Amino acid sequence: MKSGSFTYFTKRAVADFKSNRFLHIITTTTIAFSILIISAFLLFFINTGNLITFWEDSIRVIVFLDDNVSQTQIKQLEQTLTTTTGVDETFFIHRDEALIILKNQLKGQLSIIEDLKENPLPHSLEVSLLPFVRNLQDIKKLAQIIKKQDGVKSVEYGYNQLDKFLSIFNLFRCAVIGISTLFFIAMTLITANTIRLTLYSRQQEIEIMHLVGATDSFIKYPFYIASMIEGAIGSIIGLISLFTIFYVVILYIEQFSAYADSIKFLSVTMCFIIILCSTFIGWIGCYLSLRQFLK
């Protein structure tokens, strides 16, 4: 396609936008809403996936110690655990240090612990595991071994909660894939119907163009450009809306959690791919309408 022809077809596409303004606004808004929903799901899954990977890579067994445990017992316990199969290293956490960590995690909700007269947290040992220890059964066996040691009050490892979360996460992911597919189909059909209505409104004009020798390509190109513009603009509006919501939510989360900085927005590459996909869907919707109309 020559640059002059492309300019002409683009002008015709813009003229069609102006003459059918309401119809195109509705279509673009629908595309924007669909992209907002799909991108929000994608944003959730990317951040949740990163969180799950972080959890799996940093699984710790927390050993809570008896209140009357001595420093000698703590040293002996550390030596015993270090030589236990599957254990990488241990870190002693003093109860006062544990309280400081808790306060940092409860950022914005310090009233929960401000009224405490004394530190309720016990001394503890944080046990990091070797990479091959990721199976729930292996961690349970290790926890049972640790529980039998002198000076140990209880053992927490949280892997069971992670395992349940993964099951729910995978189920939710399957449901979202189905919902996103329906949104993509809806976007395609809405774009196709918009083009179809435009074609019917200009049917007489198109017939005259055929009579004077206009080719199908000459008639099609403006509609293709208009549909692709709708897809691109709709996706950009959807992404801007998502970023605005994301920014507001992050500002709110920062008041209560120190982990807000770890939540990331979609990458520039991912946003570009979404815009391309939306533009392509606009093209597909137009293709379906034109193929049927110009038979």
C-alpha positions in Angstrom: 0.0 0.0 0.0 1.4 3.4 -1.0 1.8 6.1 1.6 -0.7 8.4 -0.4 -3.3 5.6 -0.4 -2.8 4.9 3.3 -3.3 8.6 4.1 -6.5 8.6 2.0 -7.8 5.4 3.6 -7.0 6.8 7.1 -8.9 10.0 6.3 -11.9 8.0 5.2 -11.7 5.9 8.4 -11.6 9.1 10.5 -14.6 10.5 8.5 -16.5 7.3 9.3 -15.7 7.8 13.0 -17.2 11.3 12.9 -20.3 10.2 11.0 -21.0 7.2 13.3 -19.5 8.8 16.4 -21.9 7.2 19.0 -21.5 3.7 17.6 -17.7 3.9 17.6 -17.6 5.4 21.1 -19.7 2.5 22.4 -17.5 -0.1 20.7 -14.3 1.6 21.9 -15.6 1.8 25.5 -16.6 -1.9 25.4 -13.1 -2.8 24.2 -11.6 -0.6 26.9 -13.7 -2.3 29.6 -12.8 -5.8 28.3 -9.1 -4.9 28.2 -9.3 -3.5 31.8 -10.8 -6.7 33.1 -8.4 -9.0 31.2 -5.4 -6.9 32.1 -6.4 -6.8 35.8 -6.6 -10.6 35.9 -3.2 -10.7 34.1 -1.7 -8.3 36.6 -3.1 -10.3 39.5 -1.7 -13.6 38.2 1.8 -12.1 37.4 2.2 -10.7 40.9 0.7 -13.7 42.6 3.0 -16.0 40.5 6.0 -13.9 41.6 4.8 -14.2 45.2 4.4 -18.0 45.0 7.9 -18.3 43.5 9.3 -16.2 46.3 7.5 -18.3 48.9 8.8 -21.5 47.4 12.3 -20.2 47.1 12.4 -18.9 50.7 10.5 -21.5 52.6 11.5 -21.3 56.3 10.8 -23.5 59.2 10.3 -21.4 62.3 11.1 -23.1 65.6 9.6 -21.4 68.6 11.5 -22.0 71.8 10.4 -22.5 75.4 10.3 -19.4 77.6 12.9 -20.8 80.0 15.4 -22.1 77.4 19.0 -21.3 78.1 21.7 -20.0 75.8 23.5 -23.3 76.1 20.4 -25.2 74.9 20.0 -22.8 72.0 23.6 -23.4 70.9 23.2 -27.1 71.2 19.9 -27.0 69.2 21.5 -24.9 66.5 24.4 -27.4 66.2 21.9 -30.3 66.0 19.7 -28.7 63.4 22.7 -27.7 61.2 23.7 -31.4 61.0 20.2 -32.5 60.2 19.5 -33.7 56.6 17.8 -31.0 54.6 18.8 -28.1 56.8 20.9 -25.4 55.2 21.5 -23.0 58.1 19.8 -21.6 61.2 19.3 -18.0 62.5 18.5 -17.2 66.1 15.8 -14.4 66.5 15.6 -12.8 69.9 12.1 -12.1 71.1 12.7 -8.3 71.1 14.0 -8.5 67.6 10.9 -10.5 66.6 8.7 -7.8 68.1 10.4 -5.1 66.0 9.9 -7.3 62.8 6.2 -7.7 63.7 5.8 -3.9 64.1 7.3 -3.3 60.7 4.9 -5.9 59.2 2.0 -4.3 60.9 2.8 -0.9 59.5 -0.3 1.3 60.0 -1.9 -1.1 62.5 0.4 -0.7 65.5 -2.7 -0.1 67.7 -3.0 -3.9 67.8 0.1 -4.3 69.8 0.6 -0.9 71.4 -1.4 -1.8 74.5 0.6 -4.9 75.3 2.4 -4.6 78.7 5.0 -7.2 77.8 6.5 -8.9 74.8 4.3 -12.0 74.1 6.7 -13.4 71.5 9.1 -16.2 72.3 12.7 -16.7 71.1 12.9 -18.6 67.9 15.1 -20.2 65.3 14.6 -19.6 61.6 15.7 -22.7 59.7 16.4 -22.3 56.0 16.1 -25.5 53.9 18.3 -26.9 51.1 16.8 -26.6 47.6 15.9 -30.3 47.3 13.6 -30.0 50.4 10.4 -28.6 48.8 8.0 -31.6 49.2 5.4 -31.2 51.9 6.0 -34.7 53.3 9.7 -34.1 53.6 9.1 -30.8 55.5 6.6 -32.6 57.8 9.2 -35.2 58.6 11.8 -32.6 59.3 9.3 -30.7 61.5 8.6 -33.8 63.5 12.4 -34.4 64.1 12.8 -30.8 65.3 9.8 -31.0 67.7 11.5 -33.8 69.6 14.5 -31.6 70.5 14.8 -30.2 74.0 13.8 -26.6 74.4 11.4 -26.6 71.4 7.9 -25.3 72.1 6.4 -25.6 68.6 7.3 -25.7 64.9 5.7 -23.7 62.1 6.4 -24.0 58.4 3.3 -22.7 56.6 3.8 -25.0 53.6 0.4 -26.6 54.1 -1.2 -23.1 53.7 0.8 -22.5 50.6 -0.3 -25.9 49.2 -3.9 -25.1 49.8 -3.4 -21.6 48.3 -1.8 -23.1 45.1 -4.8 -25.4 44.7 -7.3 -22.5 44.9 -5.0 -20.4 42.7 -4.9 -23.0 39.9 -8.7 -23.5 40.1 -9.2 -19.7 39.9 -6.7 -19.4 37.0 -8.7 -22.0 34.9 -11.9 -20.0 35.6 -10.2 -16.7 34.6 -8.9 -18.2 31.4 -12.5 -19.1 30.5 -13.8 -15.7 31.4 -11.0 -13.9 29.4 -11.8 -16.1 26.4 -15.4 -15.0 26.6 -14.3 -11.3 26.8 -12.1 -11.8 23.7 -15.0 -13.3 21.8 -17.3 -10.5 22.9 -14.7 -7.9 21.8 -14.5 -9.6 18.4 -18.3 -9.9 17.9 -18.9 -6.3 19.1 -16.3 -5.0 16.6 -17.8 -7.1 13.9 -21.3 -5.9 14.6 -20.1 -2.2 14.6 -18.6 -2.7 11.2 -21.7 -4.5 9.9 -24.0 -1.7 11.0 -21.7 0.8 9.4 -21.6 -1.2 6.2 -25.4 -1.3 6.1 -25.7 2.4 6.7 -23.4 3.0 3.7 -24.7 0.2 1.5 -25.9 2.5 -1.2 -22.5 4.3 -1.3 -20.6 1.0 -1.5 -22.8 -0.2 -4.4 -22.1 3.0 -6.3 -18.4 2.6 -5.7 -18.6 -0.9 -7.1 -20.4 0.4 -10.2 -17.7 2.9 -10.9 -15.0 0.2 -10.7 -13.8 0.4 -7.1 -12.2 -2.9 -6.0 -13.1 -4.8 -2.8 -9.7 -3.8 -1.4 -10.4 -0.1 -1.9 -13.6 -0.5 0.0 -12.2 -2.7 2.7 -9.1 -0.8 3.8 -10.8 2.2 5.6 -12.9 -0.3 7.6 -9.9 -2.3 8.6 -8.1 0.9 9.7 -11.1 2.1 11.7 -11.4 -1.3 13.4 -7.7 -1.4 14.3 -7.8 2.1 15.6 -10.8 1.2 17.8 -8.9 -1.8 19.1 -5.7 0.2 19.8 -7.5 3.2 21.4 -9.7 0.9 23.5 -6.7 -1.0 24.8 -4.8 2.1 25.7 -7.8 3.5 27.6 -8.2 0.2 29.4 -4.5 0.1 30.4 -4.5 3.7 31.5 -7.6 3.0 33.6 -6.0 -0.1 35.1 -2.8 1.9 36.0 -4.9 4.6 37.7 -6.7 2.0 39.8 -3.4 0.2 40.5 -1.7 3.4 41.7 -4.6 4.3 44.0 -4.7 0.7 45.5 -0.9 0.7 46.0 -1.1 4.0 47.9 -3.7 2.5 50.2 -1.8 -0.7 50.7 1.4 1.2 51.6 -0.4 2.4 54.8 -0.8 -1.1 56.1 2.0 -3.2 54.6 5.7 -3.1 53.9 5.3 -5.4 51.0 3.6 -2.9 48.7 6.8 -2.1 46.9 7.0 -5.7 45.7 3.8 -5.4 43.7 4.6 -4.4 40.1 2.5 -3.1 37.2 2.6 -4.8 33.8 5.9 -4.3 32.0 6.1 -2.0 28.9 6.5 -5.1 26.7 3.4 -6.7 28.2 1.4 -3.5 27.6 2.6 -3.4 24.0 1.6 -7.0 23.5 -1.9 -6.2 24.9 -2.3 -3.3 22.5 -1.2 -5.4 19.6 -3.6 -8.2 20.5 -6.5 -5.7 20.9 -5.6 -4.2 17.5 -5.5 -7.6 15.9 -9.0 -8.4 17.4 -10.3 -5.3 15.8 -8.9 -6.5 12.5 -10.5 -10.0 13.0 -13.9 -8.5 13.8 -13.7 -6.3 10.7 -12.6 -9.3 8.5 -15.6 -11.4 9.6 -18.1 -8.6 8.8 -16.5 -7.7 5.4 -16.2 -11.3 4.3 -19.9 -11.8 4.9 -21.0 -8.5 3.5 -19.0 -8.4 0.3 -19.8 -11.9 -0.8 
